[in-house]
Amino acid sequence: MNKKRILTLLAAAVMAAPTFSAINVEASSQKLRELEQQQQELNEKSNQLDGEISNREQNMQSLDEEKKQLEAEVAELQQNIDVLVTQIDEQTKEIERIEKEIERLNEEIEQLIEQIARRNDQLESQARSVQTHANPADIVDMMMSAESLSDLIGRIGVVSQLVSANQNIMQAQLDDQLQLEENEAQVVAEQEEMENVKAQMEVSRNNLVTQRVALDDKIIEVAERFNMNEKEKNSFINEQTIVAERASNLSKEMRAEQQRIIEAERKRQEEIRIAEEKRRAEAEARAVAEAKAEAKARAQAEAEAAAESRRAQANARAAAEKKEQQAQTSSTNNSSSKSNNSSNSNNSNNSSNSNNSGNAAQASTGWIRPASGRNTSPFGYRTHPVHGGRAFHSGLDIAGSGPIRASRAGTVTTAAYNGSLGYYVVINHGDGYSSMYAHMTPNLSVAPGQQVSQGQQIGIMGTTGTSTGVHLHFEVHRNGSPVNPQNYIN
């Protein structure tokens, strides 16, 4: 039903009032006032619905542009997934090729071992034959018993052939042994290459999983947001139609329905307000507790430093008193007294230097800055840059570009995608500490279970998830609770 028909029904309702009044003027005066009041309410409701429909149409236009952008992101993600699938296929084929090459080398090694063993048996058999059946004198006798020069030359040729044959066997034995060692070394190299390819394939598979999650998230977002606004618009149009139809008989049911809607909305808003106040109170309580814990830790550290300073001063005073006593009792041996005083002074200085060195070692945190750039949003409460409202920021934002590196060595526990965090990585450092790096670009450099060293690249700065620009959201957790990262990387 279009707007022209709606206005026609409203006009009919307006014309009905004076007609009814003409039939029974005395009885209709009160009824007319009621009808006029109801008519005014229905007109206001109709105007309100017109505004809501107009707003929904504007929102749908805006969502249509956003839909196109999201569809482009979906297409880009699909291309990345296709590249990763191709990459994994190539890595799988490379592993199969390496495994076949290792199998071929192992077969060749077995053949070489058998061939070397057979030659060893042959050489050992010849050696035993010479030891048991011949000696150098026999060879001399064979030469001396030659009947003629031609016979002698023939016998010398036989001996030369025997010696040459043994030399050829030994050379072949050496060549096969060298080939055996070369094949064994090649097997080790191929196995190392296969392990590297498997590690790269594991990273590629993890990136494939995370980007498929991101793709599903984008597709669901497009479908839900666009369809929801279309349903809302249709809902308001249908409601306006109902209002126009009921305007013809000025039903009191509309006022009751309006009151019910207003009350339900008021109740819902009240529940949202109470839940938000409760969440804020809990967050503020956690922040206060963390601030108290940090203040207590700082106070304890200051107390320990003050106690250490008092001990150092007491040692210095004791050394000075001892020096003075030695000066009074050993005036006859000034050189010895000076040597003792110098020794005591050096010991005091060494103790002070040792204490200062210990304090410097305690001040070292063992963390490094995970990325280059400027700090744009510190740890603590702030106005949320996307959703608005005051909210607790549990990390440190670093704006810039380029690689992101592990702030400390540890084990990767998570390398995945989240609708709010985008592509993110969590590293467990042990001793109750862990760190998180969010809003990275696709194709992460690590996978869950991987050991990383301090400074090793784990990804690249991006703006995935809920983000207003390229930056790194960096968090440090102690015993499961977020703490201020600036206390560690500075």
LUMMARMI-924263 format. One record per residue (C-alpha): x, y, z; residue in three letters; residue number from 0. Coordinates in nm, 2 decimals. Example, Ala and Ser with C-alpha at 12.3 -4.5 7.8 and 13.67 -1.06 7.14 Angstrom:
% LUMMARMI-924263
ATOM      px      py      pz   aa    i
ATOM    1.23   -0.45    0.78  ala    0
ATOM    1.37   -0.11    0.71  ser    1
//
This chain:
% LUMMARMI-924263
ATOM      px      py      pz   aa    i
ATOM    0.00    0.00    0.00  met    0
ATOM    0.15    0.34   -0.10  asn    1
ATOM    0.15    0.67    0.08  lys    2
ATOM   -0.14    0.81   -0.13  lys    3
ATOM   -0.37    0.53   -0.01  arg    4
ATOM   -0.26    0.59    0.35  ile    5
ATOM   -0.35    0.97    0.32  leu    6
ATOM   -0.68    0.88    0.16  thr    7
ATOM   -0.77    0.66    0.46  leu    8
ATOM   -0.67    0.93    0.71  leu    9
ATOM   -0.88    1.18    0.52  ala   10
ATOM   -1.18    0.94    0.54  ala   11
ATOM   -1.13    0.92    0.91  ala   12
ATOM   -1.13    1.30    0.94  val   13
ATOM   -1.46    1.32    0.73  met   14
ATOM   -1.63    1.06    0.94  ala   15
ATOM   -1.63    1.27    1.26  ala   16
ATOM   -1.86    1.55    1.14  pro   17
ATOM   -2.10    1.30    0.97  thr   18
ATOM   -2.13    1.11    1.30  phe   19
ATOM   -2.18    1.44    1.48  ser   20
ATOM   -2.47    1.55    1.25  ala   21
ATOM   -2.68    1.24    1.34  ile   22
ATOM   -2.67    1.29    1.71  asn   23
ATOM   -2.51    1.62    1.81  val   24
ATOM   -2.57    1.59    2.18  glu   25
ATOM   -2.43    1.24    2.21  ala   26
ATOM   -2.14    1.29    1.97  ser   27
ATOM   -1.98    1.60    2.13  ser   28
ATOM   -1.77    1.38    2.37  gln   29
ATOM   -1.72    1.12    2.10  lys   30
ATOM   -1.59    1.39    1.86  leu   31
ATOM   -1.34    1.51    2.11  arg   32
ATOM   -1.22    1.15    2.16  glu   33
ATOM   -1.21    1.09    1.78  leu   34
ATOM   -1.01    1.42    1.73  glu   35
ATOM   -0.77    1.32    2.01  gln   36
ATOM   -0.72    0.97    1.86  gln   37
ATOM   -0.69    1.12    1.51  gln   38
ATOM   -0.41    1.35    1.64  gln   39
ATOM   -0.23    1.06    1.79  glu   40
ATOM   -0.26    0.85    1.48  leu   41
ATOM   -0.13    1.14    1.27  asn   42
ATOM    0.17    1.18    1.50  glu   43
ATOM    0.23    0.81    1.48  lys   44
ATOM    0.21    0.82    1.10  ser   45
ATOM    0.46    1.11    1.08  asn   46
ATOM    0.69    0.92    1.31  gln   47
ATOM    0.67    0.61    1.09  leu   48
ATOM    0.74    0.83    0.79  asp   49
ATOM    1.05    0.95    0.95  gly   50
ATOM    1.16    0.60    1.05  glu   51
ATOM    1.10    0.47    0.70  ile   52
ATOM    1.31    0.76    0.56  ser   53
ATOM    1.59    0.69    0.81  asn   54
ATOM    1.59    0.32    0.72  arg   55
ATOM    1.61    0.41    0.35  glu   56
ATOM    1.91    0.63    0.42  gln   57
ATOM    2.07    0.35    0.63  asn   58
ATOM    2.01    0.10    0.35  met   59
ATOM    2.18    0.33    0.10  gln   60
ATOM    2.47    0.37    0.34  ser   61
ATOM    2.47   -0.01    0.39  leu   62
ATOM    2.46   -0.07    0.02  asp   63
ATOM    2.79    0.11   -0.01  glu   64
ATOM    2.93   -0.07    0.29  glu   65
ATOM    2.81   -0.40    0.14  lys   66
ATOM    3.01   -0.33   -0.18  lys   67
ATOM    3.32   -0.26    0.03  gln   68
ATOM    3.27   -0.58    0.24  leu   69
ATOM    3.21   -0.78   -0.08  glu   70
ATOM    3.55   -0.64   -0.21  ala   71
ATOM    3.71   -0.75    0.12  glu   72
ATOM    3.55   -1.09    0.08  val   73
ATOM    3.69   -1.12   -0.27  ala   74
ATOM    4.04   -1.02   -0.15  glu   75
ATOM    4.02   -1.28    0.14  leu   76
ATOM    3.91   -1.55   -0.11  gln   77
ATOM    4.21   -1.46   -0.33  gln   78
ATOM    4.44   -1.49   -0.03  asn   79
ATOM    4.29   -1.83    0.06  ile   80
ATOM    4.34   -1.95   -0.30  asp   81
ATOM    4.70   -1.85   -0.28  val   82
ATOM    4.75   -2.03    0.05  leu   83
ATOM    4.58   -2.34   -0.09  val   84
ATOM    4.81   -2.34   -0.39  thr   85
ATOM    5.11   -2.28   -0.16  gln   86
ATOM    5.01   -2.57    0.06  ile   87
ATOM    4.97   -2.80   -0.25  asp   88
ATOM    5.32   -2.70   -0.37  glu   89
ATOM    5.46   -2.76   -0.02  gln   90
ATOM    5.29   -3.10   -0.01  thr   91
ATOM    5.43   -3.20   -0.35  lys   92
ATOM    5.78   -3.08   -0.24  glu   93
ATOM    5.76   -3.30    0.07  ile   94
ATOM    5.65   -3.60   -0.14  glu   95
ATOM    5.95   -3.53   -0.38  arg   96
ATOM    6.19   -3.52   -0.08  ile   97
ATOM    6.05   -3.84    0.06  glu   98
ATOM    6.10   -4.02   -0.27  lys   99
ATOM    6.45   -3.88   -0.30  glu  100
ATOM    6.53   -4.00    0.05  ile  101
ATOM    6.39   -4.34   -0.04  glu  102
ATOM    6.60   -4.36   -0.35  arg  103
ATOM    6.91   -4.26   -0.16  leu  104
ATOM    6.85   -4.52    0.11  asn  105
ATOM    6.81   -4.79   -0.15  glu  106
ATOM    7.13   -4.68   -0.32  glu  107
ATOM    7.30   -4.68    0.03  ile  108
ATOM    7.19   -5.04    0.09  glu  109
ATOM    7.32   -5.15   -0.25  gln  110
ATOM    7.66   -4.98   -0.18  leu  111
ATOM    7.68   -5.14    0.16  ile  112
ATOM    7.62   -5.48    0.01  glu  113
ATOM    7.87   -5.42   -0.27  gln  114
ATOM    8.14   -5.30   -0.03  ile  115
ATOM    8.07   -5.61    0.19  ala  116
ATOM    8.11   -5.84   -0.10  arg  117
ATOM    8.44   -5.68   -0.20  arg  118
ATOM    8.57   -5.70    0.16  asn  119
ATOM    8.49   -6.08    0.16  asp  120
ATOM    8.67   -6.12   -0.17  gln  121
ATOM    8.98   -5.93   -0.05  leu  122
ATOM    8.98   -6.12    0.28  glu  123
ATOM    8.96   -6.45    0.08  ser  124
ATOM    9.26   -6.36   -0.14  gln  125
ATOM    9.46   -6.25    0.16  ala  126
ATOM    9.39   -6.58    0.34  arg  127
ATOM    9.49   -6.77    0.02  ser  128
ATOM    9.82   -6.59   -0.01  val  129
ATOM    9.89   -6.65    0.36  gln  130
ATOM    9.82   -7.02    0.34  thr  131
ATOM    9.92   -7.13   -0.01  his  132
ATOM   10.19   -6.89   -0.13  ala  133
ATOM   10.48   -6.68   -0.02  asn  134
ATOM   10.73   -6.44   -0.19  pro  135
ATOM   10.97   -6.73   -0.25  ala  136
ATOM   10.71   -6.91   -0.46  asp  137
ATOM   10.68   -6.61   -0.69  ile  138
ATOM   11.06   -6.59   -0.72  val  139
ATOM   11.07   -6.97   -0.80  asp  140
ATOM   10.81   -6.92   -1.07  met  141
ATOM   11.02   -6.65   -1.23  met  142
ATOM   11.35   -6.85   -1.20  met  143
ATOM   11.19   -7.17   -1.35  ser  144
ATOM   11.10   -6.99   -1.68  ala  145
ATOM   11.24   -7.20   -1.97  glu  146
ATOM   11.28   -6.90   -2.20  ser  147
ATOM   11.26   -6.53   -2.23  leu  148
ATOM   10.91   -6.54   -2.38  ser  149
ATOM   10.80   -6.78   -2.09  asp  150
ATOM   10.95   -6.53   -1.83  leu  151
ATOM   10.77   -6.24   -1.99  ile  152
ATOM   10.44   -6.43   -1.99  gly  153
ATOM   10.48   -6.52   -1.62  arg  154
ATOM   10.56   -6.15   -1.53  ile  155
ATOM   10.24   -6.05   -1.72  gly  156
ATOM   10.03   -6.29   -1.51  val  157
ATOM   10.17   -6.15   -1.19  val  158
ATOM   10.11   -5.79   -1.31  ser  159
ATOM    9.75   -5.87   -1.39  gln  160
ATOM    9.70   -6.01   -1.04  leu  161
ATOM    9.84   -5.70   -0.88  val  162
ATOM    9.65   -5.47   -1.11  ser  163
ATOM    9.32   -5.65   -1.05  ala  164
ATOM    9.37   -5.61   -0.67  asn  165
ATOM    9.45   -5.24   -0.71  gln  166
ATOM    9.13   -5.19   -0.92  asn  167
ATOM    8.93   -5.37   -0.65  ile  168
ATOM    9.07   -5.14   -0.38  met  169
ATOM    9.00   -4.83   -0.59  gln  170
ATOM    8.64   -4.93   -0.66  ala  171
ATOM    8.61   -5.00   -0.28  gln  172
ATOM    8.73   -4.65   -0.20  leu  173
ATOM    8.50   -4.49   -0.47  asp  174
ATOM    8.20   -4.68   -0.33  asp  175
ATOM    8.28   -4.58    0.03  gln  176
ATOM    8.30   -4.21   -0.07  leu  177
ATOM    7.97   -4.24   -0.26  gln  178
ATOM    7.82   -4.40    0.05  leu  179
ATOM    7.93   -4.12    0.27  glu  180
ATOM    7.81   -3.86    0.02  glu  181
ATOM    7.46   -4.03   -0.01  asn  182
ATOM    7.43   -4.04    0.37  glu  183
ATOM    7.52   -3.67    0.40  ala  184
ATOM    7.26   -3.59    0.12  gln  185
ATOM    6.99   -3.79    0.31  val  186
ATOM    7.06   -3.58    0.63  val  187
ATOM    7.03   -3.26    0.42  ala  188
ATOM    6.71   -3.37    0.25  glu  189
ATOM    6.56   -3.46    0.59  gln  190
ATOM    6.65   -3.11    0.72  glu  191
ATOM    6.49   -2.95    0.41  glu  192
ATOM    6.18   -3.16    0.46  met  193
ATOM    6.15   -3.05    0.82  glu  194
ATOM    6.18   -2.68    0.71  asn  195
ATOM    5.91   -2.73    0.44  val  196
ATOM    5.68   -2.90    0.70  lys  197
ATOM    5.72   -2.61    0.94  ala  198
ATOM    5.64   -2.36    0.66  gln  199
ATOM    5.34   -2.57    0.56  met  200
ATOM    5.21   -2.57    0.92  glu  201
ATOM    5.23   -2.19    0.92  val  202
ATOM    5.05   -2.18    0.59  ser  203
ATOM    4.77   -2.41    0.72  arg  204
ATOM    4.72   -2.20    1.03  asn  205
ATOM    4.69   -1.88    0.81  asn  206
ATOM    4.44   -2.07    0.59  leu  207
ATOM    4.23   -2.15    0.89  val  208
ATOM    4.24   -1.79    1.03  thr  209
ATOM    4.16   -1.64    0.69  gln  210
ATOM    3.86   -1.87    0.64  arg  211
ATOM    3.73   -1.76    0.97  val  212
ATOM    3.77   -1.40    0.87  ala  213
ATOM    3.59   -1.48    0.53  leu  214
ATOM    3.29   -1.64    0.71  asp  215
ATOM    3.28   -1.35    0.95  asp  216
ATOM    3.26   -1.09    0.67  lys  217
ATOM    3.00   -1.29    0.48  ile  218
ATOM    2.78   -1.32    0.78  ile  219
ATOM    2.82   -0.95    0.86  glu  220
ATOM    2.71   -0.85    0.51  val  221
ATOM    2.41   -1.08    0.51  ala  222
ATOM    2.29   -1.00    0.86  glu  223
ATOM    2.33   -0.62    0.85  arg  224
ATOM    2.17   -0.58    0.50  phe  225
ATOM    1.88   -0.82    0.55  asn  226
ATOM    1.81   -0.67    0.90  met  227
ATOM    1.77   -0.32    0.77  asn  228
ATOM    1.54   -0.44    0.48  glu  229
ATOM    1.33   -0.62    0.74  lys  230
ATOM    1.31   -0.31    0.96  glu  231
ATOM    1.20   -0.10    0.67  lys  232
ATOM    0.93   -0.35    0.57  asn  233
ATOM    0.82   -0.37    0.93  ser  234
ATOM    0.77    0.01    0.95  phe  235
ATOM    0.59    0.02    0.62  ile  236
ATOM    0.35   -0.26    0.74  asn  237
ATOM    0.30   -0.08    1.07  glu  238
ATOM    0.22    0.24    0.89  gln  239
ATOM   -0.04    0.05    0.68  thr  240
ATOM   -0.20   -0.08    0.99  ile  241
ATOM   -0.21    0.27    1.14  val  242
ATOM   -0.38    0.41    0.82  ala  243
ATOM   -0.63    0.13    0.81  glu  244
ATOM   -0.72    0.17    1.18  arg  245
ATOM   -0.75    0.55    1.13  ala  246
ATOM   -1.08    0.48    0.94  ser  247
ATOM   -1.25    0.35    1.25  asn  248
ATOM   -1.02    0.52    1.51  leu  249
ATOM   -0.96    0.20    1.71  ser  250
ATOM   -0.85    0.24    2.08  lys  251
ATOM   -0.63   -0.07    2.03  glu  252
ATOM   -0.36    0.15    1.87  met  253
ATOM   -0.32    0.35    2.19  arg  254
ATOM   -0.28    0.03    2.40  ala  255
ATOM   -0.03   -0.11    2.15  glu  256
ATOM    0.16    0.21    2.15  gln  257
ATOM    0.18    0.21    2.53  gln  258
ATOM    0.29   -0.15    2.53  arg  259
ATOM    0.57   -0.07    2.28  ile  260
ATOM    0.68    0.23    2.48  ile  261
ATOM    0.69    0.04    2.80  glu  262
ATOM    0.88   -0.25    2.65  ala  263
ATOM    1.14   -0.02    2.50  glu  264
ATOM    1.17    0.17    2.83  arg  265
ATOM    1.22   -0.16    3.02  lys  266
ATOM    1.48   -0.27    2.76  arg  267
ATOM    1.67    0.06    2.78  gln  268
ATOM    1.65    0.04    3.16  glu  269
ATOM    1.80   -0.32    3.16  glu  270
ATOM    2.07   -0.20    2.92  ile  271
ATOM    2.15    0.10    3.14  arg  272
ATOM    2.17   -0.12    3.46  ile  273
ATOM    2.39   -0.38    3.28  ala  274
ATOM    2.62   -0.10    3.15  glu  275
ATOM    2.65    0.06    3.50  glu  276
ATOM    2.73   -0.28    3.65  lys  277
ATOM    3.00   -0.35    3.38  arg  278
ATOM    3.15   -0.01    3.44  arg  279
ATOM    3.15   -0.05    3.81  ala  280
ATOM    3.32   -0.39    3.78  glu  281
ATOM    3.58   -0.25    3.54  ala  282
ATOM    3.65    0.05    3.77  glu  283
ATOM    3.68   -0.19    4.07  ala  284
ATOM    3.93   -0.40    3.88  arg  285
ATOM    4.13   -0.09    3.78  ala  286
ATOM    4.13    0.03    4.14  val  287
ATOM    4.24   -0.31    4.26  ala  288
ATOM    4.52   -0.32    4.01  glu  289
ATOM    4.62    0.04    4.09  ala  290
ATOM    4.64   -0.05    4.46  lys  291
ATOM    4.84   -0.36    4.39  ala  292
ATOM    5.09   -0.16    4.18  glu  293
ATOM    5.11    0.11    4.45  ala  294
ATOM    5.17   -0.16    4.71  lys  295
ATOM    5.45   -0.31    4.49  ala  296
ATOM    5.61    0.03    4.44  arg  297
ATOM    5.59    0.11    4.81  ala  298
ATOM    5.75   -0.23    4.89  gln  299
ATOM    6.03   -0.17    4.64  ala  300
ATOM    6.09    0.18    4.78  glu  301
ATOM    6.09    0.04    5.13  ala  302
ATOM    6.35   -0.22    5.03  glu  303
ATOM    6.56    0.05    4.86  ala  304
ATOM    6.55    0.27    5.17  ala  305
ATOM    6.65   -0.03    5.39  ala  306
ATOM    6.94   -0.11    5.16  glu  307
ATOM    7.04    0.26    5.17  ser  308
ATOM    7.03    0.26    5.56  arg  309
ATOM    7.24   -0.06    5.57  arg  310
ATOM    7.50    0.10    5.34  ala  311
ATOM    7.51    0.41    5.56  gln  312
ATOM    7.55    0.20    5.87  ala  313
ATOM    7.84    0.01    5.71  asn  314
ATOM    8.00    0.34    5.61  ala  315
ATOM    7.97    0.47    5.97  arg  316
ATOM    8.11    0.15    6.11  ala  317
ATOM    8.40    0.16    5.87  ala  318
ATOM    8.47    0.53    5.97  ala  319
ATOM    8.46    0.45    6.34  glu  320
ATOM    8.70    0.15    6.29  lys  321
ATOM    8.93    0.37    6.09  lys  322
ATOM    8.93    0.63    6.37  glu  323
ATOM    9.01    0.37    6.64  gln  324
ATOM    9.30    0.23    6.44  gln  325
ATOM    9.44    0.58    6.39  ala  326
ATOM    9.43    0.64    6.77  gln  327
ATOM    9.59    0.31    6.87  thr  328
ATOM    9.84    0.27    6.59  ser  329
ATOM   10.00    0.62    6.56  ser  330
ATOM   10.34    0.45    6.56  thr  331
ATOM   10.27    0.27    6.24  asn  332
ATOM   10.12    0.54    6.01  asn  333
ATOM   10.19    0.36    5.68  ser  334
ATOM   10.02    0.04    5.80  ser  335
ATOM    9.73    0.25    5.94  ser  336
ATOM    9.69    0.43    5.61  lys  337
ATOM    9.69    0.10    5.42  ser  338
ATOM    9.42   -0.04    5.65  asn  339
ATOM    9.21    0.27    5.61  asn  340
ATOM    9.25    0.25    5.23  ser  341
ATOM    9.15   -0.11    5.24  ser  342
ATOM    8.84   -0.04    5.45  asn  343
ATOM    8.74    0.25    5.22  ser  344
ATOM    8.78    0.03    4.91  asn  345
ATOM    8.57   -0.24    5.07  asn  346
ATOM    8.29    0.01    5.15  ser  347
ATOM    8.30    0.15    4.79  asn  348
ATOM    8.29   -0.20    4.65  asn  349
ATOM    7.99   -0.29    4.86  ser  350
ATOM    7.81    0.03    4.75  ser  351
ATOM    7.90   -0.05    4.39  asn  352
ATOM    7.77   -0.40    4.43  ser  353
ATOM    7.45   -0.28    4.57  asn  354
ATOM    7.40   -0.03    4.29  asn  355
ATOM    7.48   -0.31    4.03  ser  356
ATOM    7.22   -0.53    4.20  gly  357
ATOM    6.96   -0.25    4.19  asn  358
ATOM    7.03   -0.20    3.82  ala  359
ATOM    6.99   -0.57    3.75  ala  360
ATOM    6.66   -0.57    3.93  gln  361
ATOM    6.54   -0.27    3.72  ala  362
ATOM    6.59   -0.46    3.39  ser  363
ATOM    6.26   -0.60    3.27  thr  364
ATOM    6.38   -0.83    2.99  gly  365
ATOM    6.11   -0.69    2.75  trp  366
ATOM    6.16   -0.50    2.42  ile  367
ATOM    5.94   -0.27    2.22  arg  368
ATOM    5.74   -0.49    1.98  pro  369
ATOM    5.71   -0.24    1.69  ala  370
ATOM    5.83    0.10    1.56  ser  371
ATOM    5.60    0.40    1.58  gly  372
ATOM    5.44    0.64    1.83  arg  373
ATOM    5.21    0.57    2.12  asn  374
ATOM    4.86    0.68    2.03  thr  375
ATOM    4.64    0.54    2.31  ser  376
ATOM    4.77    0.44    2.66  pro  377
ATOM    4.65    0.18    2.91  phe  378
ATOM    4.34    0.28    3.11  gly  379
ATOM    4.00    0.44    3.06  tyr  380
ATOM    3.93    0.63    2.74  arg  381
ATOM    3.65    0.72    2.49  thr  382
ATOM    3.61    0.43    2.25  his  383
ATOM    3.72    0.54    1.90  pro  384
ATOM    3.46    0.33    1.72  val  385
ATOM    3.16    0.27    1.95  his  386
ATOM    3.19    0.58    2.16  gly  387
ATOM    3.13    0.59    2.54  gly  388
ATOM    3.38    0.56    2.82  arg  389
ATOM    3.55    0.22    2.82  ala  390
ATOM    3.86    0.05    2.97  phe  391
ATOM    4.16    0.01    2.72  his  392
ATOM    4.35   -0.30    2.83  ser  393
ATOM    4.66   -0.24    2.62  gly  394
ATOM    4.88    0.01    2.44  leu  395
ATOM    4.83    0.13    2.08  asp  396
ATOM    5.14    0.19    1.87  ile  397
ATOM    5.07    0.36    1.53  ala  398
ATOM    5.31    0.31    1.24  gly  399
ATOM    5.38    0.03    0.99  ser  400
ATOM    5.62   -0.26    0.94  gly  401
ATOM    5.70   -0.58    1.12  pro  402
ATOM    5.58   -0.68    1.47  ile  403
ATOM    5.83   -0.87    1.69  arg  404
ATOM    5.80   -1.08    2.00  ala  405
ATOM    5.86   -0.86    2.31  ser  406
ATOM    6.00   -1.17    2.49  arg  407
ATOM    6.08   -1.53    2.41  ala  408
ATOM    5.81   -1.79    2.46  gly  409
ATOM    5.56   -2.03    2.31  thr  410
ATOM    5.28   -1.92    2.07  val  411
ATOM    4.95   -2.03    2.22  thr  412
ATOM    4.72   -1.86    1.97  thr  413
ATOM    4.75   -1.73    1.61  ala  414
ATOM    4.40   -1.67    1.48  ala  415
ATOM    4.13   -1.43    1.36  tyr  416
ATOM    3.87   -1.25    1.58  asn  417
ATOM    3.60   -1.00    1.47  gly  418
ATOM    3.71   -0.74    1.72  ser  419
ATOM    4.09   -0.81    1.74  leu  420
ATOM    4.14   -0.90    1.37  gly  421
ATOM    4.44   -1.12    1.31  tyr  422
ATOM    4.62   -1.16    1.65  tyr  423
ATOM    4.89   -1.37    1.82  val  424
ATOM    4.92   -1.46    2.19  val  425
ATOM    5.27   -1.57    2.34  ile  426
ATOM    5.31   -1.74    2.67  asn  427
ATOM    5.64   -1.63    2.83  his  428
ATOM    5.62   -1.85    3.15  gly  429
ATOM    5.65   -1.71    3.50  asp  430
ATOM    5.29   -1.60    3.49  gly  431
ATOM    5.34   -1.35    3.19  tyr  432
ATOM    5.19   -1.35    2.84  ser  433
ATOM    5.16   -1.09    2.57  ser  434
ATOM    4.91   -1.03    2.29  met  435
ATOM    4.95   -0.85    1.95  tyr  436
ATOM    4.63   -0.76    1.75  ala  437
ATOM    4.50   -0.60    1.43  his  438
ATOM    4.78   -0.76    1.22  met  439
ATOM    4.76   -0.82    0.84  thr  440
ATOM    4.68   -1.17    0.71  pro  441
ATOM    4.95   -1.44    0.66  asn  442
ATOM    5.09   -1.45    1.01  leu  443
ATOM    5.45   -1.56    1.05  ser  444
ATOM    5.39   -1.81    1.33  val  445
ATOM    5.16   -2.09    1.43  ala  446
ATOM    5.03   -2.23    1.76  pro  447
ATOM    5.29   -2.44    1.95  gly  448
ATOM    5.59   -2.27    1.79  gln  449
ATOM    5.88   -2.15    2.00  gln  450
ATOM    5.98   -1.79    1.93  val  451
ATOM    6.28   -1.59    2.04  ser  452
ATOM    6.29   -1.23    2.16  gln  453
ATOM    6.28   -1.00    1.86  gly  454
ATOM    6.16   -1.27    1.61  gln  455
ATOM    5.90   -1.14    1.36  gln  456
ATOM    5.55   -1.27    1.42  ile  457
ATOM    5.35   -1.05    1.18  gly  458
ATOM    5.30   -0.71    1.02  ile  459
ATOM    5.10   -0.41    1.14  met  460
ATOM    4.75   -0.38    0.99  gly  461
ATOM    4.40   -0.25    1.06  thr  462
ATOM    4.19   -0.58    1.07  thr  463
ATOM    3.91   -0.62    1.31  gly  464
ATOM    3.75   -0.32    1.49  thr  465
ATOM    4.02   -0.06    1.40  ser  466
ATOM    4.03    0.30    1.27  thr  467
ATOM    4.38    0.28    1.12  gly  468
ATOM    4.70    0.09    1.08  val  469
ATOM    4.84    0.02    1.43  his  470
ATOM    4.94   -0.25    1.69  leu  471
ATOM    4.73   -0.32    1.99  his  472
ATOM    4.98   -0.46    2.25  phe  473
ATOM    4.88   -0.62    2.58  glu  474
ATOM    5.08   -0.77    2.87  val  475
ATOM    4.91   -1.01    3.11  his  476
ATOM    5.03   -1.11    3.45  arg  477
ATOM    4.87   -1.41    3.61  asn  478
ATOM    4.58   -1.37    3.36  gly  479
ATOM    4.51   -1.00    3.42  ser  480
ATOM    4.61   -0.71    3.19  pro  481
ATOM    4.88   -0.47    3.32  val  482
ATOM    5.02   -0.15    3.18  asn  483
ATOM    5.27   -0.25    2.90  pro  484
ATOM    5.46    0.08    2.94  gln  485
ATOM    5.59   -0.04    3.28  asn  486
ATOM    5.78   -0.32    3.09  tyr  487
ATOM    5.88   -0.20    2.74  ile  488
ATOM    6.01    0.14    2.86  asn  489
//
